[in-house]
Amino acid sequence: MAITSDDLNASHRFAQSHLTNDGAESLRDLVDLWETVNSAPQLHAQNVAAIQAAIRDMENGDTGRPATKILEEMRAELAARRDQ
């Protein structure tokens, strides 16, 4: 689907508001946040299904991984993106 002027204006308003209220480390962070907040209905449905599956796993005894390990991995991934 082609981007419209309305899409561009909406993303600009979103970015400006976010910068004013919360700040941002990079333009990439703003784009990622925009895409998360404005995801397609199909992506939203996939995310909901994944969360529901994770809840079922937890209910069946899966304790997952320690949050500290996941945060370390996320920091490394974000650092690698910034260095690109």
matplotlib code that plots the C-alpha trace (Angstrom):
import matplotlib.pyplot as plt

x = [0.0, 1.4, 2.1, -0.3, 0.2, -2.1, 0.2, 3.2, 1.5, 0.2, 3.7, 5.2, 2.6, 3.3, 7.1, 6.8, 4.5, 6.8, 9.9, 8.2, 6.8, 9.2, 12.3, 13.9, 17.4, 17.2, 14.9, 15.0, 13.5, 10.7, 10.0, 10.0, 7.6, 5.4, 5.2, 4.4, 1.6, 0.2, 0.7, -1.6, -4.5, -2.9, 0.3, -1.8, -3.7, -0.4, 1.0, -2.1, -1.9, 1.7, 0.9, -1.9, 0.4, 2.9, 0.3, -0.8, 2.9, 3.2, 0.0, 1.5, 4.7, 7.0, 8.9, 10.6, 14.0, 15.2, 14.4, 18.0, 19.1, 16.5, 17.4, 21.1, 20.2, 18.0, 20.7, 23.2, 20.8, 19.9, 23.6, 24.3, 21.5, 22.9, 26.3, 25.1]
y = [0.0, 3.4, 6.0, 9.0, 12.6, 11.8, 8.9, 11.2, 13.9, 11.5, 10.0, 13.5, 14.5, 11.2, 11.8, 15.4, 14.5, 11.7, 13.9, 16.6, 14.3, 11.4, 12.0, 9.4, 8.0, 7.9, 8.2, 4.4, 4.2, 6.5, 4.5, 1.3, 2.8, 4.2, 0.8, -0.9, 1.5, 1.5, -2.2, -3.8, -5.8, -9.1, -8.3, -7.4, -10.7, -12.6, -10.8, -11.6, -15.3, -15.4, -13.9, -16.3, -19.2, -18.0, -17.7, -21.3, -22.4, -20.7, -22.3, -25.7, -25.1, -23.4, -20.9, -19.2, -17.5, -15.1, -11.5, -10.4, -12.8, -11.5, -7.8, -8.6, -10.0, -7.1, -4.6, -6.3, -6.4, -2.7, -1.8, -3.7, -1.8, 1.5, 0.6, -0.2]
z = [0.0, -0.9, 1.7, 1.6, 2.8, 5.6, 6.7, 6.6, 8.5, 11.2, 11.6, 11.9, 14.6, 16.4, 16.3, 17.4, 20.3, 21.4, 21.3, 23.3, 25.9, 26.2, 24.0, 21.8, 21.3, 17.6, 14.6, 14.3, 17.8, 16.7, 13.6, 15.6, 18.1, 15.3, 13.6, 16.9, 17.8, 14.2, 13.3, 10.8, 12.2, 11.0, 12.9, 16.0, 15.7, 15.5, 18.5, 20.5, 19.5, 20.6, 23.9, 24.5, 23.6, 26.1, 28.8, 28.1, 28.3, 31.7, 32.9, 31.9, 34.0, 31.5, 33.5, 30.5, 30.7, 33.3, 32.4, 33.0, 30.2, 27.8, 28.6, 28.0, 24.6, 23.7, 24.7, 22.5, 19.6, 20.0, 20.2, 17.0, 15.3, 16.4, 15.2, 11.6]

ax = plt.figure().add_subplot(projection="3d")
ax.plot(x, y, z, "-o")
ax.set_aspect("equal")
plt.show()
